[in-house]
Amino acid sequence: MKDKYPFLYLERGRLEVDDSSVKWIDSEGNVVRLPIATINTLLLGPGTAITHEAVKVITSANCSVCWVGEDSLLFYAVGKSPTADTRNMRAQMLLASDDKKSVEVARRMFARRFPMADLAGKNLKTMMGMEGYRVRELYEQKAGQYKVGWKGRCFQPGKFEMGDITNRVLTSANAALYGILTSAVYAMGYSPHIGFIHSGSPLPFVYDLADLYKEKLCIDLAFSLTYDMAGQYNKAKVASEFRKRVIEMDLLVKVGQDIQSVLVGDNYVSGDCK
């Protein structure tokens, strides 16, 4: 993956094959030939059509395809070649199936959030308790910082409009973060279904990783926007401000480095996963 462009996002156009090469025709009729062999994953946004032959050529070049929402803020589905490299997924499964190594991975993830804490010897349950307490403290801290009233995290599936402004921004930002991370995890050949902290949920590894970035991308954003929006939820503003933070953080580059670092720890060498 390090020798390829990690992602290319496309929306409102058509992918088809001409003379064995894949070309992109946008909504204004402009034609761009895509160097598929140099791209790791295509992110297909709203209004994108793709021919059967294009899927065949793209996957034969070991380029994955993800169907996503606008600006990749939601994730819908993935298509990969049956012959895609499974080295990273095998390494992830070996770590997750070994109780001692699995806790070591979880400890490295928690260490990112508790850089001053001594986590040596602490089991998963103890570290999860520390995390729960830290997040509650963080909510209170941000509420005070931005002078926003806060009665606690509240999310009811299917009843988005029932939440207060802060909770609605948190829910939207979390969903967008999960979408981006799911695309990234698939693109790098890992499984979103094999986690080290979370379990019993559809995307435990994605939720593990999301906790590394939520403070800046979701929690701080939610309280700062609650102050700015003054009681009127603005979906476009939430999406725009979230995108700015993702770009500032250089998330798509950072997540690749972080995954390898938390999985292999001190054995990590930039660009390699032993």
VOBA-1610 file (N, C-alpha, C; in pm, whole numbers, padded with zeros to 5 digits, always signed):
BEGIN
Met+00082-00120+00000Met+00000+00000+00000Met+00087+00126+00000Lys+00206+00119+00064Lys+00287+00239+00077Lys+00337+00289-00057Asp+00337+00200-00161Asp+00384+00241-00292Asp+00271+00292-00380Lys+00148+00299-00325Lys+00034+00344-00404Lys-00029+00468-00340Tyr-00111+00539-00420Tyr-00196+00641-00362Tyr-00301+00568-00278Pro-00321+00606-00153Pro-00411+00527-00068Pro-00557+00533-00111Phe-00609+00652-00145Phe-00751+00665-00176Phe-00773+00764-00290Leu-00876+00738-00369Leu-00924+00838-00465Leu-01075+00842-00451Tyr-01128+00960-00417Tyr-01272+00976-00399Tyr-01335+01033-00526Leu-01443+00971-00571Leu-01513+01014-00692Leu-01662+01027-00661Glu-01728+01124-00723Glu-01874+01134-00710Glu-01932+01199-00835Arg-02057+01164-00864Arg-02133+01221-00975Arg-02060+01205-01109Gly-02054+01080-01152Gly-01990+01050-01280Gly-02000+00900-01308Arg-01924+00856-01408Arg-01934+00716-01452Arg-01794+00659-01474Leu-01774+00536-01426Leu-01649+00463-01449Leu-01673+00357-01553Glu-01594+00355-01657Glu-01605+00251-01757Glu-01469+00221-01817Val-01462+00117-01899Val-01335+00074-01957Val-01331+00108-02105Asp-01217+00162-02145Asp-01195+00194-02286Asp-01052+00154-02320Asp-01034+00063-02415Asp-00900+00014-02452Asp-00824-00038-02330Ser-00893-00117-02248Ser-00834-00182-02131Ser-00794-00086-02019Ser-00823+00042-02032Ser-00794+00134-01924Ser-00925+00188-01867Val-00922+00222-01740Val-01043+00271-01674Val-01049+00422-01690Lys-01161+00470-01735Lys-01176+00616-01749Lys-01294+00664-01667Trp-01276+00785-01617Trp-01379+00851-01535Trp-01439+00962-01618Ile-01572+00959-01631Ile-01644+01064-01704Ile-01727+01139-01602Asp-01692+01265-01576Asp-01765+01337-01472Asp-01896+01394-01525Ser-01971+01459-01438Ser-02106+01504-01473Ser-02106+01613-01579Glu-01990+01672-01607Glu-01981+01775-01712Glu-01918+01720-01839Gly-01898+01588-01845Gly-01846+01525-01965Gly-01695+01521-01976Asn-01625+01569-01876Asn-01478+01561-01877Asn-01433+01417-01856Val-01332+01376-01931Val-01283+01237-01926Val-01142+01235-01868Val-01124+01149-01767Val-00992+01134-01704Val-00960+00985-01699Arg-00846+00947-01754Arg-00803+00807-01745Arg-00735+00786-01610Leu-00775+00681-01540Leu-00726+00658-01405Leu-00614+00554-01404Pro-00501+00585-01342Pro-00392+00488-01329Pro-00423+00390-01216Ile-00514+00298-01243Ile-00568+00210-01139Ile-00459+00134-01064Ala-00354+00093-01136Ala-00249+00014-01073Ala-00175+00090-00964Thr-00190+00223-00962Thr-00119+00304-00862Thr-00212+00352-00752Ile-00336+00301-00751Ile-00434+00345-00651Ile-00474+00226-00565Asn-00475+00246-00435Asn-00509+00136-00345Asn-00660+00114-00334Thr-00736+00224-00324Thr-00882+00212-00305Thr-00955+00326-00374Leu-01062+00292-00445Leu-01151+00394-00501Leu-01270+00410-00408Leu-01299+00533-00369Leu-01416+00563-00287Leu-01523+00621-00378Leu-01630+00548-00399Leu-01735+00591-00492Leu-01847+00659-00415Gly-01861+00790-00436Gly-01962+00867-00365Gly-02094+00872-00441Pro-02187+00959-00397Pro-02320+00968-00458Pro-02313+01001-00607Gly-02407+00947-00683Gly-02417+00976-00824Gly-02314+00907-00911Thr-02249+00803-00857Thr-02147+00733-00933Thr-02204+00605-00995Ala-02178+00584-01124Ala-02215+00460-01191Ala-02086+00389-01232Ile-02089+00257-01233Ile-01970+00182-01269Ile-02011+00060-01351Thr-01941+00031-01458Thr-01977-00082-01542Thr-01917-00212-01486His-01974-00323-01529His-01926-00454-01486His-01780-00473-01528Glu-01747-00429-01650Glu-01611-00445-01700Glu-01513-00360-01617Ala-01558-00244-01573Ala-01470-00160-01492Ala-01440-00227-01358Val-01541-00289-01298Val-01518-00362-01172Val-01415-00472-01194Lys-01429-00543-01306Lys-01337-00653-01337Lys-01192-00603-01350Val-01173-00494-01424Val-01038-00442-01445Val-00981-00383-01316Ile-01064-00311-01241Ile-01017-00246-01117Ile-00972-00351-01015Thr-01055-00451-00993Thr-01020-00551-00891Thr-00903-00639-00936Ser-00889-00661-01067Ser-00775-00741-01115Ser-00643-00669-01090Ala-00649-00537-01071Ala-00529-00459-01038Ala-00512-00445-00888Asn-00587-00527-00811Asn-00581-00522-00664Asn-00614-00384-00608Cys-00708-00318-00673Cys-00759-00190-00624Cys-00897-00216-00564Ser-00915-00187-00437Ser-01045-00209-00372Ser-01143-00098-00410Val-01272-00130-00395Val-01377-00032-00422Val-01467-00021-00299Cys-01488+00102-00252Cys-01580+00125-00141Cys-01692+00218-00187Trp-01815+00183-00152Trp-01929+00269-00181Trp-01957+00349-00055Val-01949+00481-00066Val-01955+00567+00053Val-02054+00682+00031Gly-02082+00753+00139Gly-02166+00872+00132Gly-02086+00991+00084Glu-02150+01106+00076Glu-02084+01227+00028Glu-01960+01257+00112Asp-01850+01285+00044Asp-01721+01311+00109Asp-01674+01195+00196Ser-01723+01077+00168Ser-01685+00955+00240Ser-01721+00960+00388Leu-01825+01038+00422Leu-01861+01049+00563Leu-01951+00935+00610Leu-01996+00850+00519Leu-02069+00728+00555Leu-02009+00614+00474Phe-02019+00493+00527Phe-01966+00376+00457Phe-02081+00279+00431Tyr-02092+00230+00307Tyr-02202+00140+00273Tyr-02157-00003+00243Ala-02054-00018+00159Ala-02014-00153+00117Ala-01874-00150+00061Val-01815-00270+00044Val-01680-00279-00009Val-01673-00394-00110Gly-01589-00377-00210Gly-01562-00484-00305Gly-01412-00504-00316Lys-01366-00629-00296Lys-01223-00658-00304Lys-01203-00780-00392Ser-01084-00791-00448Ser-01052-00907-00528Ser-01037-01030-00438Pro-01085-01148-00482Pro-01066-01270-00402Pro-00920-01303-00381Thr-00832-01249-00465Thr-00689-01279-00453Thr-00613-01167-00380Ala-00688-01076-00315Ala-00623-00964-00244Ala-00531-01017-00134Asp-00424-00944-00107Asp-00327-00982-00004Asp-00395-00988+00133Thr-00380-01100+00204Thr-00444-01117+00336Thr-00341-01113+00449Arg-00219-01069+00420Arg-00115-01071+00523Arg-00154-00990+00647Asn-00205-00870+00625Asn-00240-00786+00741Asn-00355-00845+00821Met-00453-00902+00751Met-00566-00960+00824Met-00522-01082+00905Arg-00433-01163+00849Arg-00382-01279+00924Arg-00307-01233+01049Ala-00224-01129+01035Ala-00150-01078+01150Ala-00246-01026+01258Gln-00351-00958+01213Gln-00450-00905+01307Gln-00521-01019+01380Met-00558-01125+01309Met-00629-01238+01369Met-00540-01312+01468Leu-00411-01326+01436Leu-00318-01395+01528Leu-00305-01317+01658Leu-00298-01184+01650Leu-00289-01101+01770Leu-00417-01111+01853Ala-00531-01103+01784Ala-00659-01103+01855Ala-00690-01238+01920Ser-00639-01347+01863Ser-00669-01480+01916Ser-00575-01521+02029Asp-00474-01442+02056Asp-00381-01468+02166Asp-00416-01371+02280Asp-00467-01425+02392Asp-00516-01338+02500Asp-00412-01239+02548Lys-00288-01284+02565Lys-00183-01195+02616Lys-00151-01086+02516Lys-00135-01124+02389Lys-00101-01024+02286Lys-00217-00928+02260Ser-00339-00980+02271Ser-00456-00896+02248Ser-00462-00784+02353Val-00435-00819+02480Val-00436-00716+02585Val-00321-00618+02564Glu-00207-00666+02513Glu-00095-00575+02486Glu-00133-00472+02381Val-00207-00516+02278Val-00253-00421+02175Val-00348-00320+02238Ala-00443-00370+02319Ala-00538-00280+02386Ala-00462-00181+02474Arg-00360-00228+02543Arg-00282-00140+02632Arg-00213-00029+02552Arg-00161-00064+02434Arg-00097+00039+02350Arg-00200+00142+02303Met-00323+00096+02277Met-00428+00190+02237Met-00463+00283+02354Phe-00478+00227+02473Phe-00510+00311+02588Phe-00396+00406+02621Ala-00271+00360+02598Ala-00155+00445+02627Ala-00157+00573+02544Arg-00219+00568+02424Arg-00232+00690+02343Arg-00321+00792+02414Arg-00417+00741+02492Arg-00510+00831+02559Arg-00467+00864+02701Phe-00383+00779+02760Phe-00333+00803+02896Phe-00181+00806+02893Pro-00120+00904+02828Pro+00026+00904+02812Pro+00101+00911+02945Met+00039+00964+03051Met+00106+00979+03180Met+00075+00865+03276Ala-00018+00776+03238Ala-00061+00670+03331Ala+00027+00546+03319Asp+00044+00478+03432Asp+00117+00351+03432Asp+00016+00239+03408Leu+00015+00184+03288Leu-00083+00081+03252Leu-00026-00060+03265Ala+00098-00071+03308Ala+00160-00203+03318Ala+00081-00292+03413Gly+00048-00411+03367Gly-00021-00508+03452Gly-00171-00487+03462Lys-00223-00377+03411Lys-00368-00352+03420Lys-00441-00434+03314Asn-00553-00496+03358Asn-00628-00578+03263Asn-00724-00491+03182Leu-00790-00553+03087Leu-00876-00479+02994Leu-00991-00411+03067Lys-01051-00480+03164Lys-01166-00424+03235Lys-01126-00298+03311Thr-01010-00302+03376Thr-00963-00185+03452Thr-00937-00067+03359Met-00873-00094+03245Met-00842+00014+03151Met-00970+00071+03090Met-01070-00014+03065Met-01197+00036+03011Met-01266+00126+03113Gly-01254+00091+03241Gly-01311+00175+03347Gly-01244+00312+03350Met-01110+00312+03334Met-01035+00438+03331Met-01082+00522+03213Glu-01105+00457+03100Glu-01146+00529+02980Glu-01285+00591+02998Gly-01376+00513+03057Gly-01511+00565+03080Gly-01508+00689+03168Tyr-01427+00684+03275Tyr-01417+00798+03366Tyr-01356+00917+03294Arg-01251+00891+03212Arg-01184+00999+03141Arg-01278+01069+03043Val-01359+00991+02972Val-01450+01050+02873Val-01556+01135+02942Arg-01608+01086+03056Arg-01707+01167+03129Arg-01644+01299+03176Glu-01521+01289+03222Glu-01450+01411+03264Glu-01429+01505+03146Leu-01397+01447+03030Leu-01373+01527+02910Leu-01498+01602+02867Tyr-01614+01533+02873Tyr-01740+01600+02841Tyr-01761+01721+02932Glu-01739+01702+03059Glu-01760+01811+03155Glu-01662+01925+03130Gln-01537+01888+03099Gln-01434+01989+03072Gln-01470+02073+02950Lys-01513+02007+02843Lys-01549+02080+02720Lys-01674+02164+02741Ala-01768+02113+02818Ala-01889+02191+02846Ala-01852+02321+02916Gly-01758+02310+03013Gly-01713+02431+03082Gly-01635+02523+02993Gln-01547+02464+02910Gln-01463+02544+02821Gln-01546+02627+02724Tyr-01652+02565+02667Tyr-01733+02635+02567Tyr-01861+02694+02625Lys-01879+02679+02759Lys-01996+02734+02827Lys-02127+02680+02766Val-02130+02546+02758Val-02246+02475+02701Val-02306+02386+02809Gly-02439+02388+02824Gly-02505+02300+02920Gly-02491+02154+02876Trp-02471+02065+02972Trp-02447+01924+02937Trp-02514+01834+03038Lys-02605+01748+02988Lys-02677+01655+03077Lys-02635+01511+03052Gly-02534+01489+02968Gly-02485+01353+02945Gly-02510+01306+02804Arg-02437+01201+02766Arg-02448+01144+02631Arg-02581+01071+02618Cys-02656+01105+02513Cys-02786+01043+02491Cys-02806+01022+02341Phe-02819+00895+02302Phe-02844+00864+02161Phe-02946+00752+02151Gln-03058+00780+02085Gln-03161+00678+02063Gln-03167+00647+01914Pro-03131+00523+01873Pro-03135+00488+01731Pro-03270+00522+01667Gly-03266+00589+01554Gly-03389+00623+01482Gly-03458+00747+01535Lys-03404+00808+01641Lys-03466+00927+01699Lys-03362+01039+01712Phe-03290+01061+01601Phe-03183+01161+01599Phe-03232+01298+01643Glu-03352+01336+01596Glu-03403+01471+01622Glu-03437+01493+01769Met-03445+01385+01846Met-03482+01398+01987Met-03365+01447+02073Gly-03243+01435+02022Gly-03127+01473+02101Gly-03105+01623+02104Asp-03030+01668+02205Asp-02995+01810+02206Asp-02886+01835+02102Ile-02851+01961+02079Ile-02757+01996+01972Ile-02624+01923+01989Thr-02570+01923+02110Thr-02439+01861+02132Thr-02444+01713+02100Asn-02548+01644+02147Asn-02560+01502+02119Asn-02579+01474+01970Arg-02651+01561+01900Arg-02672+01539+01757Arg-02542+01557+01679Val-02462+01657+01717Val-02332+01674+01650Val-02241+01556+01681Leu-02242+01512+01806Leu-02160+01396+01842Leu-02198+01273+01760Thr-02327+01248+01747Thr-02374+01132+01671Thr-02332+01143+01524Ser-02349+01260+01465Ser-02313+01279+01325Ser-02162+01265+01303Ala-02084+01328+01391Ala-01938+01322+01376Ala-01887+01181+01398Asn-01943+01111+01496Asn-01902+00971+01519Asn-01930+00886+01396Ala-02051+00901+01337Ala-02087+00822+01219Ala-01992+00851+01103Ala-01957+00979+01086Ala-01865+01016+00978Ala-01726+00956+01003Leu-01681+00961+01128Leu-01550+00904+01161Leu-01549+00753+01138Tyr-01657+00685+01176Tyr-01665+00540+01153Tyr-01659+00510+01003Gly-01726+00593+00922Gly-01727+00570+00778Gly-01588+00579+00718Ile-01516+00683+00757Ile-01379+00701+00705Ile-01289+00588+00750Leu-01298+00553+00877Leu-01209+00448+00930Leu-01241+00311+00870Thr-01368+00284+00845Thr-01403+00156+00784Thr-01342+00144+00645Ser-01350+00251+00568Ser-01287+00250+00435Ser-01137+00228+00448Ala-01074+00297+00543Ala-00929+00286+00561Ala-00889+00145+00604Val-00964+00088+00698Val-00932-00046+00748Val-00942-00149+00635Tyr-01048-00141+00556Tyr-01062-00234+00442Tyr-00949-00210+00342Ala-00919-00084+00315Ala-00818-00052+00214Ala-00682-00109+00250Met-00653-00117+00380Met-00522-00166+00423Met-00522-00317+00447Gly-00633-00381+00418Gly-00636-00527+00425Gly-00661-00583+00564Tyr-00708-00499+00658Tyr-00744-00548+00791Tyr-00895-00575+00795Ser-00940-00633+00905Ser-01082-00658+00920Ser-01142-00563+01023Pro-01251-00495+00990Pro-01316-00409+01090Pro-01388-00490+01196His-01401-00623+01175His-01480-00707+01265His-01398-00770+01377Ile-01266-00751+01376Ile-01180-00813+01478Ile-01120-00703+01564Gly-01176-00682+01682Gly-01131-00575+01768Gly-01047-00625+01885Phe-00993-00531+01963Phe-00909-00564+02078Phe-00965-00505+02208Ile-01052-00407+02196Ile-01118-00349+02314Ile-01268-00372+02305His-01327-00329+02194His-01470-00348+02175His-01498-00490+02126Ser-01617-00538+02155Ser-01660-00670+02107Ser-01812-00670+02103Gly-01867-00767+02032Gly-02012-00781+02027Gly-02083-00671+01951Ser-02009-00599+01867Ser-02066-00491+01786Ser-02027-00517+01641Pro-02092-00451+01546Pro-02063-00481+01405Pro-01920-00448+01361Leu-01861-00342+01419Leu-01731-00295+01371Leu-01636-00268+01488Pro-01603-00370+01567Pro-01524-00344+01689Pro-01388-00282+01664Phe-01317-00321+01558Phe-01184-00263+01534Phe-01196-00116+01495Val-01302-00084+01420Val-01326+00057+01385Val-01355+00139+01510Tyr-01434+00083+01602Tyr-01463+00155+01727Tyr-01337+00169+01813Asp-01252+00065+01812Asp-01123+00075+01883Asp-01043+00194+01831Leu-01031+00203+01700Leu-00951+00309+01638Leu-01017+00446+01656Ala-01148+00452+01645Ala-01218+00581+01655Ala-01189+00649+01787Asp-01172+00570+01893Asp-01146+00630+02024Asp-01013+00704+02028Leu-00922+00673+01934Leu-00795+00745+01929Leu-00812+00889+01880Tyr-00920+00913+01807Tyr-00936+01043+01739Tyr-01059+01122+01783Lys-01144+01062+01865Lys-01273+01127+01896Lys-01260+01258+01971Glu-01160+01269+02058Glu-01151+01390+02140Glu-01148+01515+02053Lys-01062+01514+01949Lys-01047+01632+01863Lys-01155+01638+01756Leu-01181+01523+01690Leu-01269+01523+01573Leu-01418+01525+01608Cys-01454+01476+01724Cys-01596+01463+01757Cys-01635+01542+01882Ile-01567+01517+01993Ile-01611+01576+02120Ile-01586+01727+02124Asp-01464+01768+02096Asp-01436+01912+02094Asp-01521+01982+01988Leu-01537+01918+01873Leu-01619+01974+01764Leu-01763+01995+01811Ala-01819+01895+01879Ala-01960+01901+01920Ala-01985+02019+02014Phe-01898+02036+02113Phe-01920+02145+02209Phe-01892+02282+02147Ser-01790+02291+02060Ser-01762+02420+01998Ser-01874+02460+01903Leu-01931+02364+01828Leu-02040+02396+01735Leu-02170+02426+01809Thr-02191+02361+01921Thr-02312+02391+01999Thr-02313+02539+02037Tyr-02198+02586+02075Tyr-02186+02730+02110Tyr-02211+02816+01986Asp-02149+02778+01873Asp-02160+02858+01751Asp-02302+02856+01693Met-02369+02740+01697Met-02498+02728+01628Met-02613+02785+01710Ala-02591+02811+01835Ala-02689+02882+01919Ala-02830+02826+01906Gly-02844+02695+01920Gly-02977+02634+01925Gly-03033+02589+01792Gln-02968+02618+01679Gln-03018+02578+01547Gln-02921+02479+01484Tyr-02958+02351+01480Tyr-02870+02248+01424Tyr-02853+02271+01274Asn-02727+02275+01229Asn-02697+02302+01089Asn-02612+02186+01034Lys-02676+02097+00959Lys-02610+01977+00909Lys-02489+02010+00821Ala-02506+02108+00732Ala-02398+02145+00640Ala-02277+02199+00717Lys-02302+02277+00820Lys-02192+02333+00899Lys-02118+02222+00974Val-02194+02125+01027Val-02131+02013+01098Val-02039+01936+01002Ala-02090+01905+00882Ala-02010+01830+00784Ala-01886+01909+00742Ser-01904+02039+00720Ser-01793+02123+00675Ser-01683+02132+00782Glu-01723+02156+00906Glu-01625+02170+01014Glu-01556+02036+01043Phe-01632+01926+01030Phe-01571+01794+01051Phe-01465+01768+00944Arg-01498+01798+00818Arg-01401+01780+00709Arg-01274+01860+00734Lys-01289+01984+00780Lys-01170+02067+00806Lys-01079+02001+00907Arg-01138+01947+01011Arg-01055+01885+01116Arg-00988+01757+01065Val-01059+01680+00983Val-01001+01557+00927Val-00880+01591+00841Ile-00893+01696+00761Ile-00783+01738+00673Ile-00666+01792+00756Glu-00697+01874+00857Glu-00592+01929+00942Glu-00514+01818+01013Met-00586+01715+01055Met-00522+01604+01126Met-00447+01512+01031Asp-00476+01522+00899Asp-00422+01431+00799Asp-00456+01287+00839Leu-00586+01267+00865Leu-00633+01141+00924Leu-00598+01018+00841Leu-00615+01027+00708Leu-00594+00908+00627Leu-00449+00862+00626Val-00357+00954+00645Val-00216+00915+00659Val-00191+00865+00801Lys-00245+00936+00897Lys-00221+00905+01038Lys-00276+00767+01076Val-00394+00733+01023Val-00456+00608+01066Val-00373+00487+01022Gly-00313+00495+00904Gly-00228+00384+00858Gly-00108+00363+00949Gln-00045+00473+00989Gln+00071+00466+01079Gln+00028+00416+01217Asp-00088+00466+01263Asp-00133+00430+01398Asp-00171+00282+01407Ile-00236+00230+01304Ile-00276+00088+01308Ile-00152+00001+01322Gln-00053+00025+01240Gln+00066-00057+01248Gln+00137-00039+01381Ser+00139+00083+01432Ser+00207+00110+01557Ser+00139+00040+01675Val+00006+00046+01683Val-00062-00016+01798Val-00062-00168+01787Leu-00057-00220+01665Leu-00058-00366+01652Leu+00077-00428+01683Val+00184-00367+01636Val+00315-00431+01654Val+00403-00361+01757Gly+00361-00247+01809Gly+00434-00181+01917Gly+00575-00143+01880Asp+00672-00182+01965Asp+00811-00141+01946Asp+00873-00201+01821Asn+00808-00303+01763Asn+00863-00364+01641Asn+00826-00286+01517Tyr+00745-00176+01538Tyr+00699-00100+01424Tyr+00813-00024+01358Val+00823-00041+01228Val+00915+00038+01147Val+00830+00107+01042Ser+00848+00239+01024Ser+00762+00314+00932Ser+00743+00242+00801Gly+00614+00221+00765Gly+00582+00159+00637Gly+00587+00009+00639Asp+00611-00052+00758Asp+00620-00197+00763Asp+00538-00251+00878Cys+00480-00368+00861Cys+00406-00435+00967Cys+00458-00576+00976Lys+00543-00602+01072Lys+00608-00734+01080Lys+00515-00836+01144
//
